[in-house]
């Protein structure tokens, strides 16, 4: 019983120390993590571009929005990575997603939205 308990404690300490020292994904640097997150977002946006061909006006707008967002992310990829590094976003996926959405909506989408209403 003592051997089992000692082994269990050793395994728990080893697993916990690996997470603390290695972080969530120790193999990727923070810059590579941000670049990968942006690439994933670009892929997601490009998959939704087909909504532009929908019969629904709302889905067409969503398709145009996603197409604009993909272009924005492609054009500003390095700038966005540098800004995330400067702001200290970290490796939380929801923070990266929010940062990208905020940057897009504050720059590109505001101009696109103004043009579509007039």
Backbone as a printed PyTorch tensor [residue, N CA C, xyz], in Angstrom:
tensor([[[  0.8210,  -1.1890,   0.0000],
         [  0.0000,   0.0000,   0.0000],
         [  0.8660,   1.2540,   0.0000]],

        [[  1.9690,   1.2250,   0.8020],
         [  2.8600,   2.3780,   0.8390],
         [  3.5190,   2.5900,  -0.5230]],

        [[  3.8890,   1.5160,  -1.1560],
         [  4.5380,   1.6080,  -2.4640],
         [  3.5930,   2.2340,  -3.4740]],

        [[  2.3480,   1.8060,  -3.4510],
         [  1.3590,   2.3560,  -4.3750],
         [  1.1360,   3.8420,  -4.1240]],

        [[  1.0450,   4.2390,  -2.8600],
         [  0.8330,   5.6400,  -2.5070],
         [  2.0320,   6.4870,  -2.9300]],

        [[  3.2330,   5.9810,  -2.6690],
         [  4.4410,   6.7220,  -3.0710],
         [  4.5110,   6.8650,  -4.5780]],

        [[  4.1710,   5.8130,  -5.2820],
         [  4.1770,   5.8540,  -6.7390],
         [  3.1360,   6.8380,  -7.2590]],

        [[  1.9730,   6.8360,  -6.6510],
         [  0.9150,   7.7560,  -7.0470],
         [  1.3230,   9.2160,  -6.8070]],

        [[  1.9410,   9.4920,  -5.6700],
         [  2.4100,  10.8430,  -5.3590],
         [  3.5000,  11.2570,  -6.3490]],

        [[  4.4150,  10.3600,  -6.6480],
         [  5.4920,  10.6570,  -7.5910],
         [  4.9350,  10.9890,  -8.9780]],

        [[  3.9820,  10.2110,  -9.4360],
         [  3.3700,  10.4590, -10.7440],
         [  2.6260,  11.7960, -10.7310]],

        [[  1.9090,  12.0900,  -9.6760],
         [  1.1750,  13.3550,  -9.5910],
         [  2.1300,  14.5420,  -9.6050]],

        [[  3.2190,  14.4610,  -8.8660],
         [  4.2020,  15.5470,  -8.8500],
         [  4.8460,  15.6980, -10.2180]],

        [[  5.1650,  14.6030, -10.8550],
         [  5.7900,  14.6450, -12.1780],
         [  4.8510,  15.2760, -13.2120]],

        [[  3.6080,  14.8820, -13.2050],
         [  2.6330,  15.4330, -14.1500],
         [  2.4050,  16.9130, -13.8830]],

        [[  2.2490,  17.2840, -12.6360],
         [  2.0080,  18.6830, -12.2830],
         [  3.2100,  19.5560, -12.6340]],

        [[  4.4130,  19.0860, -12.3490],
         [  5.6020,  19.8890, -12.6480],
         [  5.7830,  20.0390, -14.1590]],

        [[  5.3870,  19.0740, -14.9300],
         [  5.4580,  19.1880, -16.3890],
         [  4.5570,  20.2820, -16.9040]],

        [[  3.3720,  20.4230, -16.3350],
         [  2.4450,  21.4750, -16.7540],
         [  2.9470,  22.8470, -16.3270]],

        [[  3.5330,  22.9300, -15.1530],
         [  4.0030,  24.2170, -14.6610],
         [  5.2290,  24.6730, -15.4490]],

        [[  6.1830,  23.7810, -15.6510],
         [  7.4050,  24.1550, -16.3430],
         [  7.2040,  24.2730, -17.8460]],

        [[  6.3700,  23.4310, -18.4100],
         [  6.1980,  23.4270, -19.8550],
         [  5.1180,  24.3480, -20.3430]],

        [[  4.2710,  24.8160, -19.4690],
         [  3.1630,  25.6540, -19.9050],
         [  2.1170,  24.7980, -20.5780]],

        [[  1.2010,  25.4560, -21.2750],
         [  0.1370,  24.7230, -21.9470],
         [  0.6670,  23.9700, -23.1570]],

        [[  1.5920,  24.5760, -23.8780],
         [  2.1700,  23.9320, -25.0440],
         [  3.6050,  24.4160, -25.1520]],

        [[  4.5040,  23.7340, -24.4530],
         [  5.8810,  24.1780, -24.3790],
         [  6.6370,  24.0970, -25.6890]],

        [[  6.1450,  23.3160, -26.6620],
         [  6.8760,  23.1510, -27.9090],
         [  6.7450,  24.3600, -28.8230]],

        [[  5.7320,  25.1820, -28.6180],
         [  5.5460,  26.3550, -29.4690],
         [  5.9460,  27.6130, -28.7230]],

        [[  6.6660,  28.4690, -29.3980],
         [  6.9370,  29.7690, -28.7990],
         [  5.6590,  30.5950, -28.8710]],

        [[  5.6280,  31.6620, -28.1460],
         [  4.4380,  32.5070, -28.1090],
         [  4.1440,  33.1050, -29.4840]],

        [[  5.1800,  33.5050, -30.1970],
         [  4.9980,  34.0570, -31.5410],
         [  4.3960,  33.0090, -32.4710]],

        [[  4.9100,  31.8090, -32.4170],
         [  4.3790,  30.7310, -33.2590],
         [  2.9390,  30.3980, -32.8650]],

        [[  2.6390,  30.4780, -31.5820],
         [  1.2750,  30.2290, -31.1170],
         [  0.3090,  31.2510, -31.6990]],

        [[  0.7070,  32.5280, -31.6570],
         [ -0.1330,  33.5930, -32.2100],
         [ -0.2910,  33.4330, -33.7200]],

        [[  0.7770,  33.1100, -34.4180],
         [  0.7000,  32.9130, -35.8610],
         [ -0.2270,  31.7500, -36.2020]],

        [[ -0.1330,  30.6900, -35.4260],
         [ -1.0060,  29.5420, -35.6380],
         [ -2.4660,  29.8980, -35.3680]],

        [[ -2.7030,  30.6790, -34.3320],
         [ -4.0770,  31.1000, -34.0140],
         [ -4.6440,  31.9660, -35.1330]],

        [[ -3.8260,  32.8480, -35.6840],
         [ -4.2790,  33.6860, -36.7950],
         [ -4.5420,  32.8320, -38.0290]],

        [[ -3.6800,  31.8680, -38.2910],
         [ -3.8950,  30.9670, -39.4330],
         [ -5.1980,  30.1850, -39.2790]],

        [[ -5.4750,  29.7260, -38.0620],
         [ -6.7240,  29.0030, -37.8090],
         [ -7.9330,  29.9100, -38.0420]],

        [[ -7.8260,  31.1540, -37.6250],
         [ -8.9240,  32.1050, -37.8140],
         [ -9.1240,  32.4120, -39.2990]],

        [[ -8.0250,  32.5330, -40.0360],
         [ -8.1210,  32.7600, -41.4860],
         [ -8.8230,  31.5910, -42.1520]],

        [[ -8.4510,  30.3860, -41.7800],
         [ -9.0840,  29.1850, -42.3420],
         [-10.5720,  29.1700, -42.0300]],

        [[-10.9210,  29.4970, -40.8060],
         [-12.3290,  29.5350, -40.4070],
         [-13.1020,  30.5720, -41.2230]],

        [[-12.5090,  31.7430, -41.4010],
         [-13.1720,  32.8010, -42.1780],
         [-13.3530,  32.3880, -43.6340]],

        [[-12.3360,  31.7600, -44.2010],
         [-12.4100,  31.3490, -45.6020],
         [-13.4580,  30.2690, -45.8180]],

        [[-13.6730,  29.4300, -44.8200],
         [-14.7160,  28.4090, -44.9290],
         [-16.1120,  29.0290, -44.9330]],

        [[-16.2590,  30.1680, -44.2620],
         [-17.5660,  30.8160, -44.1680],
         [-17.8390,  31.7790, -45.3220]],

        [[-16.8690,  31.9970, -46.1990],
         [-17.0480,  32.9080, -47.3260],
         [-18.1370,  32.4340, -48.2840]],

        [[-18.3740,  31.1470, -48.3150],
         [-19.3850,  30.6120, -49.2330],
         [-20.7870,  31.0960, -48.8800]],

        [[-20.9540,  31.6520, -47.7070],
         [-22.2570,  32.1990, -47.3250],
         [-22.6560,  33.3820, -48.2100]],

        [[-21.7060,  33.9590, -48.9160],
         [-22.0000,  35.0710, -49.8140],
         [-22.9700,  34.6580, -50.9240]],

        [[-23.0160,  33.3720, -51.2240],
         [-23.8810,  32.8610, -52.2850],
         [-25.2490,  32.4280, -51.7810]],

        [[-25.5120,  32.6830, -50.5170],
         [-26.7800,  32.2800, -49.9190],
         [-27.9260,  33.1460, -50.4410]],

        [[-29.1350,  32.6280, -50.3140],
         [-30.3180,  33.4060, -50.7040],
         [-30.7280,  34.3800, -49.6080]],

        [[-30.2490,  34.1540, -48.4060],
         [-30.5750,  35.0210, -47.2750],
         [-29.6500,  36.2440, -47.2710]],

        [[-30.2420,  37.4020, -47.1330],
         [-29.4630,  38.6430, -47.0970],
         [-28.5390,  38.6570, -45.8810]],

        [[-29.0150,  38.1470, -44.7550],
         [-28.2100,  38.1410, -43.5330],
         [-27.0040,  37.2170, -43.6790]],

        [[-27.2080,  36.0630, -44.3010],
         [-26.0860,  35.1490, -44.5130],
         [-25.1070,  35.7100, -45.5370]],

        [[-25.6180,  36.4330, -46.5320],
         [-24.7240,  37.0800, -47.4980],
         [-23.8360,  38.1020, -46.7880]],

        [[-24.4220,  38.8760, -45.8910],
         [-23.6360,  39.8460, -45.1250],
         [-22.5910,  39.1550, -44.2640]],

        [[-22.9820,  38.0480, -43.6560],
         [-22.0280,  37.2810, -42.8480],
         [-20.8810,  36.7800, -43.7220]],

        [[-21.1850,  36.3120, -44.9260],
         [-20.1540,  35.8640, -45.8500],
         [-19.2110,  36.9850, -46.2330]],

        [[-19.7640,  38.1640, -46.5020],
         [-18.9300,  39.3180, -46.8270],
         [-18.0730,  39.7280, -45.6300]],

        [[-18.6510,  39.6760, -44.4490],
         [-17.9130,  39.9970, -43.2280],
         [-16.7250,  39.0570, -43.0550]],

        [[-16.9680,  37.7680, -43.2340],
         [-15.9010,  36.7770, -43.0650],
         [-14.8260,  36.9250, -44.1390]],

        [[-15.2280,  37.2490, -45.3560],
         [-14.2490,  37.4830, -46.4230],
         [-13.3790,  38.6880, -46.0910]],

        [[-14.0090,  39.7520, -45.5950],
         [-13.2530,  40.9480, -45.2020],
         [-12.3140,  40.6460, -44.0470]],

        [[-12.7800,  39.8540, -43.1040],
         [-11.9500,  39.5210, -41.9450],
         [-10.7450,  38.6910, -42.3640]],

        [[-10.9510,  37.7500, -43.2770],
         [ -9.8330,  36.9300, -43.7660],
         [ -8.7950,  37.8090, -44.4500]],

        [[ -9.2400,  38.7450, -45.2900],
         [ -8.3080,  39.6500, -45.9670],
         [ -7.5600,  40.5100, -44.9500]],

        [[ -8.2680,  41.0060, -43.9470],
         [ -7.6460,  41.8210, -42.9040],
         [ -6.5720,  41.0340, -42.1630]],

        [[ -6.8830,  39.7980, -41.7860],
         [ -5.9290,  38.9860, -41.0350],
         [ -4.7010,  38.6460, -41.8750]],

        [[ -4.9120,  38.3670, -43.1510],
         [ -3.7890,  38.0440, -44.0320],
         [ -2.8850,  39.2680, -44.2020]],

        [[ -3.4930,  40.4220, -44.4200],
         [ -2.7230,  41.6420, -44.6620],
         [ -1.9930,  42.1480, -43.4220]],

        [[ -2.5290,  41.8880, -42.2410],
         [ -1.9840,  42.4570, -41.0000],
         [ -1.4300,  41.4130, -40.0450]],

        [[ -1.0970,  40.2480, -40.5380],
         [ -0.6950,  39.1400, -39.6840],
         [  0.4890,  39.4980, -38.7790]],

        [[  1.5600,  40.0090, -39.3570],
         [  2.7620,  40.3130, -38.5630],
         [  2.4970,  41.4470, -37.5620]],

        [[  1.7450,  42.4370, -37.9920],
         [  1.4120,  43.5460, -37.0930],
         [  0.5720,  43.0500, -35.9080]],

        [[ -0.3720,  42.1590, -36.1780],
         [ -1.2210,  41.6270, -35.1110],
         [ -0.4190,  40.7970, -34.1150]],

        [[  0.5300,  39.9960, -34.6260],
         [  1.3750,  39.1950, -33.7330],
         [  2.1980,  40.1190, -32.8370]],

        [[  2.7750,  41.1580, -33.4280],
         [  3.5720,  42.1050, -32.6390],
         [  2.7110,  42.8130, -31.5930]],

        [[  1.4890,  43.1730, -31.9680],
         [  0.5980,  43.8450, -31.0190],
         [  0.1860,  42.9100, -29.8830]],

        [[ -0.0370,  41.6410, -30.1930],
         [ -0.3790,  40.6830, -29.1390],
         [  0.7910,  40.4680, -28.1930]],

        [[  1.9990,  40.4270, -28.7450],
         [  3.1820,  40.2850, -27.8950],
         [  3.3130,  41.5090, -26.9880]],

        [[  3.0970,  42.6930, -27.5460],
         [  3.2160,  43.9330, -26.7750],
         [  2.1630,  44.0070, -25.6680]],

        [[  0.9300,  43.6010, -25.9880],
         [ -0.1680,  43.6760, -25.0200],
         [ -0.1510,  42.5420, -24.0020]],

        [[  0.6660,  41.5270, -24.2340],
         [  0.7490,  40.4150, -23.2900],
         [ -0.5350,  39.6050, -23.2140]],

        [[ -1.0660,  39.2390, -24.3560],
         [ -2.3300,  38.5110, -24.4160],
         [ -2.2320,  37.1420, -23.7510]],

        [[ -1.1150,  36.4740, -23.8990],
         [ -0.9530,  35.1450, -23.3170],
         [ -1.4520,  34.0620, -24.2490]],

        [[ -1.6000,  32.8540, -23.7060],
         [ -1.9970,  31.6980, -24.5200],
         [ -3.4580,  31.3020, -24.3360]],

        [[ -4.2480,  32.1770, -23.8300],
         [ -5.6700,  31.8650, -23.6590],
         [ -6.3830,  32.0610, -25.0000]],

        [[ -6.9770,  31.0130, -25.5500],
         [ -7.6210,  31.1310, -26.8660],
         [ -8.7060,  32.1990, -26.9270]],

        [[ -9.4730,  32.3490, -25.8500],
         [-10.5450,  33.3480, -25.8830],
         [ -9.9770,  34.7660, -25.9140]],

        [[ -8.8150,  34.9860, -25.2920],
         [ -8.2060,  36.3110, -25.3280],
         [ -7.6660,  36.6290, -26.7160]],

        [[ -7.0700,  35.6350, -27.3630],
         [ -6.5590,  35.8270, -28.7270],
         [ -7.7240,  36.1100, -29.6670]],

        [[ -8.7910,  35.3320, -29.5420],
         [ -9.9790,  35.5170, -30.3810],
         [-10.5720,  36.9080, -30.1800]],

        [[-10.6800,  37.3230, -28.9570],
         [-11.2450,  38.6470, -28.6660],
         [-10.3610,  39.7600, -29.2130]],

        [[ -9.0520,  39.6040, -29.0650],
         [ -8.1160,  40.6000, -29.5740],
         [ -8.2680,  40.7410, -31.0860]],

        [[ -8.2980,  39.6200, -31.7990],
         [ -8.4280,  39.6630, -33.2620],
         [ -9.7580,  40.2790, -33.6830]],

        [[-10.8290,  39.9010, -33.0060],
         [-12.1390,  40.4680, -33.3310],
         [-12.1780,  41.9710, -33.0730]],

        [[-11.6210,  42.3970, -31.9460],
         [-11.6080,  43.8250, -31.6280],
         [-10.8250,  44.6180, -32.6640]],

        [[ -9.6540,  44.1310, -33.0440],
         [ -8.8390,  44.8320, -34.0390],
         [ -9.5670,  44.9120, -35.3780]],

        [[-10.2050,  43.8250, -35.7800],
         [-10.9230,  43.8230, -37.0580],
         [-12.1060,  44.7740, -37.0190]],

        [[-12.9060,  44.6850, -35.9890],
         [-14.1170,  45.4940, -35.9170],
         [-13.8130,  46.9790, -35.7160]],

        [[-12.6990,  47.2910, -35.0760],
         [-12.3480,  48.6960, -34.8690],
         [-11.7230,  49.3410, -36.1010]],

        [[-11.2210,  48.5420, -37.0130],
         [-10.5600,  49.1170, -38.1880],
         [-11.3500,  48.8300, -39.4540]],

        [[-11.2800,  47.6370, -39.9030],
         [-11.8070,  47.2730, -41.2220],
         [-13.3290,  47.2130, -41.2540]],

        [[-13.9300,  46.5610, -40.2970],
         [-15.3730,  46.3390, -40.3520],
         [-16.1520,  47.6400, -40.1920]],

        [[-15.6360,  48.5680, -39.4130],
         [-16.3240,  49.8440, -39.2430],
         [-16.4270,  50.5750, -40.5790]],

        [[-15.3650,  50.5360, -41.3810],
         [-15.3870,  51.1710, -42.7030],
         [-16.3330,  50.4180, -43.6390]],

        [[-16.3000,  49.0980, -43.5930],
         [-17.1490,  48.2760, -44.4640],
         [-18.6140,  48.4910, -44.1100]],

        [[-18.9200,  48.5450, -42.8280],
         [-20.2900,  48.7210, -42.3700],
         [-20.8290,  50.0800, -42.7990]],

        [[-19.9940,  51.1200, -42.7220],
         [-20.4210,  52.4560, -43.1290],
         [-20.7290,  52.5050, -44.6180]],

        [[-19.9510,  51.8090, -45.4310],
         [-20.1940,  51.7890, -46.8820],
         [-21.4340,  51.0120, -47.2360]],

        [[-21.7600,  49.9710, -46.5000],
         [-22.8950,  49.1250, -46.8600],
         [-24.2390,  49.7700, -46.5430]],

        [[-24.2530,  50.7630, -45.6710],
         [-25.5280,  51.4070, -45.3120],
         [-25.8690,  52.5760, -46.2080]],

        [[-24.9190,  53.0860, -46.9540],
         [-25.1740,  54.2720, -47.7760],
         [-25.1600,  53.9530, -49.2440]]])
